[in-house]
Amino acid sequence: MPVDFTIGAGEGGRLDRVLGARFPGVGRRRWAALFADGAVSVDGARARKGDRVAAGARVTLREEPAVGEALAPIPEPELALDVLHADAHLVALAKPAGQPSHPLRPGETGTAANALVARFPECAGAGRDPREAGLVHRLDRGTSGVLVAARHREAWDAVHRAFAAGEVDKRYLALVAGTAGRGACDAPLRQAGRRALLAQPGHRGALAASTSWHPIGEGPGVTLLAVEAATGRMHQVRAHLAGCGAPLVGDSLYGGPAEIAVDGEAVAVPFPFLHAARIALPGRDRGERLTIAAPLAAERAALLARLGIAVGGD
């Protein structure tokens, strides 16, 4: 049900801060999703989070923002769940391309988190954001591969500390347009709507990011790269590769081709060809590391085979 209210005297300022004060249980990511969906308006016009509002302005929300347990994913036991690893602390699954990691709004279904809480219900309370079902990181909808969740809060906190300290190693496979050699990009990234943009060091709002890569296979008009991401920013690999002239195949948002030629046939690639092939986390016991790998899904492996690209152990 829609929610309407009028900005009171002394309440004006940035709209996102006004809303944060009015609805203290709603997180910043949830507000960002509502703004992106056009669910917030001021005096009948679509609003942006940075808009300023004054006393007397009328704010309308398409629906009252859910908080707490109402945000938790709806368990969907009928959804497939490919479990790569499970112990008392963590669960790792192989997420297919095209599936969101977690819901962005209450009641959304079909995500990896919906399948996860159906089999591991304790994950729902493991993290800070109940929508995420204990996920310690996220993969873009089009990205396939290893996705890790915690089964309790202590494990979630430990993995987040490891990410912050740079102790997590992440390896991706990326199919890019054209010929690409060994390279690296350390350009900071700033968010601009749905995209991440390369920025100059010190740019307001930009976050440090570091990506490196080297070729492991070539096909007609494409190169398969092994990519190491030292940081975990939104769209980091996609933005850095595109910024260096090697956009992902299937990534139209960053200038990649929507289809490629295979044996003289135009083959559509519906999602950016990016696969989270391996993640290595600090072990709970001193000196050990937990390494989890996800093989390519059949349709992506088949495309590489048609291109004459073999994926080995590099």
C-alpha positions in Angstrom: 0.0 0.0 0.0 1.4 3.5 -0.9 2.7 5.7 1.9 2.3 9.5 1.7 3.6 12.2 4.1 4.4 15.8 4.1 7.9 17.2 5.0 7.5 19.0 8.3 9.1 22.2 9.5 12.9 21.6 10.2 12.8 18.2 8.4 14.0 19.3 5.0 17.3 18.4 3.4 18.6 15.5 1.3 15.7 13.2 0.6 17.6 10.0 1.3 18.5 11.3 4.8 15.0 12.4 5.5 13.7 9.0 4.6 16.4 7.3 6.7 15.3 9.3 9.7 11.6 8.5 9.1 12.2 4.8 8.5 15.3 3.9 10.7 15.0 0.2 10.1 15.5 0.4 6.3 19.0 0.1 5.0 20.8 2.2 2.4 20.7 -0.6 -0.2 17.0 -1.0 0.1 16.5 2.8 -0.4 18.9 2.7 -3.4 16.7 -0.1 -4.9 13.5 1.8 -4.3 14.9 5.0 -5.9 16.2 2.9 -8.9 12.7 1.4 -9.3 11.0 4.8 -9.4 9.2 4.0 -6.2 9.8 7.4 -4.5 8.2 10.6 -5.8 8.0 14.2 -4.5 5.0 16.3 -5.4 4.1 13.7 -8.1 7.5 13.6 -9.8 10.0 10.8 -9.7 12.7 11.5 -7.1 16.4 10.7 -6.8 18.1 10.1 -3.5 20.2 13.2 -3.7 17.3 15.5 -4.3 16.7 18.2 -1.6 13.2 18.7 -0.2 11.8 21.5 1.9 9.0 21.8 4.4 5.6 21.3 2.7 6.8 18.9 0.0 4.7 15.8 -0.4 6.6 12.5 -0.5 5.0 9.3 -1.9 6.4 5.8 -1.5 4.9 3.1 -3.8 4.8 0.8 -0.8 5.9 0.9 2.9 9.5 -0.3 3.1 9.7 -3.7 4.7 12.1 -4.2 7.6 13.6 -7.1 9.7 12.3 -10.6 9.0 9.9 -9.3 6.3 12.9 -8.9 4.0 14.1 -12.5 4.3 13.9 -14.5 1.1 10.9 -16.8 0.6 12.2 -20.4 0.8 11.8 -22.1 -2.6 12.7 -25.8 -2.3 11.7 -26.4 -5.9 14.6 -24.2 -7.1 17.7 -26.1 -8.1 20.7 -25.7 -5.8 24.1 -27.0 -6.8 26.1 -27.2 -3.5 29.9 -27.2 -4.0 30.8 -27.3 -0.3 29.1 -27.3 3.1 30.5 -27.5 6.6 29.3 -26.2 10.0 30.2 -22.6 9.1 29.9 -22.0 5.3 27.9 -23.2 2.3 29.2 -22.6 -1.2 27.0 -23.1 -4.3 27.4 -22.8 -8.0 25.2 -20.0 -9.2 24.0 -20.2 -12.8 24.2 -17.3 -15.2 20.9 -15.4 -15.3 20.0 -15.9 -11.6 20.1 -13.0 -9.2 22.1 -13.6 -6.0 19.4 -12.4 -3.7 16.0 -10.5 -3.8 16.0 -6.8 -4.1 12.5 -6.4 -2.8 10.2 -8.3 -0.4 8.5 -11.2 -2.0 10.9 -11.5 -5.0 11.5 -15.1 -5.9 13.8 -17.1 -8.2 17.1 -16.0 -6.6 20.0 -18.1 -5.2 19.1 -16.9 -1.7 15.5 -18.3 -2.1 17.0 -21.7 -2.9 19.6 -21.4 -0.2 17.2 -20.7 2.7 15.0 -23.6 1.7 17.9 -26.1 2.4 19.9 -24.1 5.0 17.3 -21.9 6.9 19.9 -20.8 9.4 21.6 -18.7 6.7 18.7 -16.3 6.8 19.9 -14.8 10.1 23.6 -15.0 9.6 24.4 -11.6 8.0 23.5 -8.0 8.5 20.9 -7.8 5.7 18.2 -10.4 5.9 17.6 -10.3 2.1 21.0 -11.8 1.5 20.5 -15.1 3.4 24.0 -15.0 4.8 25.8 -14.4 1.5 29.3 -13.1 2.2 29.6 -11.6 -1.3 27.5 -11.2 -4.4 27.7 -12.1 -8.1 26.0 -10.1 -10.8 22.9 -11.7 -12.3 24.8 -12.7 -15.5 27.9 -14.0 -13.6 28.0 -17.7 -12.9 30.2 -19.6 -10.4 31.1 -19.9 -6.8 28.8 -18.0 -4.3 29.5 -18.4 -0.6 27.1 -18.0 2.4 27.7 -18.2 6.1 25.6 -20.4 8.4 25.9 -18.2 11.5 26.9 -14.7 12.3 30.4 -15.5 13.6 31.3 -17.1 10.3 29.8 -14.1 8.4 31.9 -11.6 10.4 35.1 -13.7 10.0 34.8 -13.8 6.2 33.9 -10.1 5.9 37.0 -9.3 7.9 39.0 -11.5 5.5 37.6 -9.7 2.5 38.4 -6.3 4.1 42.0 -7.4 4.8 42.6 -8.6 1.3 42.9 -12.2 2.4 40.4 -13.7 -0.1 41.6 -14.8 -3.5 39.1 -14.7 -6.4 39.7 -16.2 -9.9 37.3 -15.6 -12.8 37.1 -16.7 -16.4 36.2 -13.9 -18.8 35.5 -14.2 -22.5 36.3 -10.9 -24.1 35.9 -9.4 -27.5 39.0 -9.1 -29.7 42.6 -10.0 -28.9 43.7 -9.3 -25.3 47.1 -9.8 -23.7 48.3 -9.8 -20.1 47.2 -6.6 -18.3 46.1 -5.0 -15.1 43.9 -2.0 -14.0 44.0 -0.2 -10.7 41.6 2.7 -11.6 39.2 3.6 -8.8 35.6 3.0 -9.5 32.6 5.2 -8.9 28.9 4.2 -9.2 26.7 6.0 -11.7 23.3 4.5 -11.9 23.6 0.9 -13.1 27.2 1.3 -14.1 30.6 1.5 -12.5 32.8 4.1 -14.1 36.6 4.5 -14.0 37.7 7.5 -12.0 40.8 9.4 -11.1 42.4 8.7 -7.7 40.9 11.0 -5.1 37.6 11.5 -7.0 34.7 11.9 -4.6 32.8 8.7 -4.1 35.4 6.6 -6.0 36.6 3.3 -4.4 40.0 1.7 -4.8 39.9 -1.3 -7.2 42.5 -3.7 -8.6 42.2 -6.3 -11.3 44.8 -8.3 -13.3 44.4 -10.8 -16.1 46.2 -13.0 -18.6 45.1 -14.9 -21.7 44.5 -18.7 -21.5 42.8 -19.3 -24.8 41.9 -17.6 -28.1 39.1 -18.2 -30.6 37.7 -16.3 -33.7 37.5 -12.7 -32.6 37.6 -13.5 -28.8 40.0 -14.2 -26.0 39.5 -16.2 -22.8 41.1 -14.5 -19.8 42.0 -15.7 -16.3 41.2 -12.8 -14.1 42.3 -12.1 -10.5 40.3 -9.5 -8.6 42.1 -8.2 -5.5 39.1 -6.1 -4.5 35.3 -6.6 -4.8 33.6 -3.5 -6.2 30.4 -3.5 -8.1 31.0 -4.5 -11.8 34.7 -4.3 -11.1 35.9 -6.9 -13.6 33.4 -5.8 -16.3 34.3 -2.1 -15.9 38.1 -2.6 -15.8 38.2 -4.9 -18.8 36.0 -2.6 -20.8 38.0 0.4 -19.8 41.1 -1.3 -21.1 39.5 -2.1 -24.5 38.4 -5.7 -23.8 34.7 -5.7 -23.0 33.1 -9.0 -22.0 31.2 -10.9 -24.7 27.5 -10.5 -23.9 28.0 -7.3 -21.9 26.2 -4.6 -23.8 26.1 -2.3 -20.8 29.9 -1.9 -21.1 30.1 -2.1 -24.9 30.5 -5.8 -25.4 29.0 -7.6 -28.4 25.6 -9.2 -27.9 26.5 -12.0 -30.3 29.6 -13.6 -31.8 30.3 -15.6 -34.9 30.8 -19.3 -34.4 31.4 -21.6 -37.4 29.9 -18.9 -39.6 26.8 -18.6 -37.4 25.8 -15.6 -35.3 25.3 -16.9 -31.7 23.6 -14.7 -29.2 25.2 -14.5 -25.7 22.5 -13.3 -23.4 24.6 -12.5 -20.3 28.1 -11.2 -19.8 30.4 -14.2 -20.1 32.0 -14.0 -16.7 32.5 -17.1 -14.4 33.6 -17.0 -10.8 35.8 -20.1 -11.2 37.5 -20.3 -7.8 37.6 -18.6 -4.4 40.1 -19.2 -1.6 39.3 -18.2 2.0 41.4 -18.3 5.1 40.7 -21.5 7.1 39.5 -21.5 10.6 42.6 -23.4 11.6 46.0 -21.8 11.4 47.8 -22.3 8.2 44.9 -23.8 6.2 42.9 -22.3 3.4 39.5 -23.3 2.0 39.6 -23.3 -1.8 36.3 -23.9 -3.6 36.0 -24.2 -7.4 33.0 -24.3 -9.7 33.2 -25.8 -13.2 31.7 -24.0 -16.1 28.0 -24.7 -16.7 27.3 -26.9 -19.7 26.1 -24.1 -22.0 29.2 -22.0 -21.4 31.6 -24.9 -21.8 29.8 -25.8 -25.0 30.3 -22.3 -26.4 34.0 -22.4 -25.6 34.3 -25.8 -27.3 32.6 -24.5 -30.4 35.2 -21.6 -30.4 38.0 -24.1 -30.1 39.0 -22.9 -26.7 40.0 -25.5 -24.1 39.8 -24.7 -20.4 42.7 -26.3 -18.5 44.0 -25.9 -15.0 45.8 -22.6 -15.6 
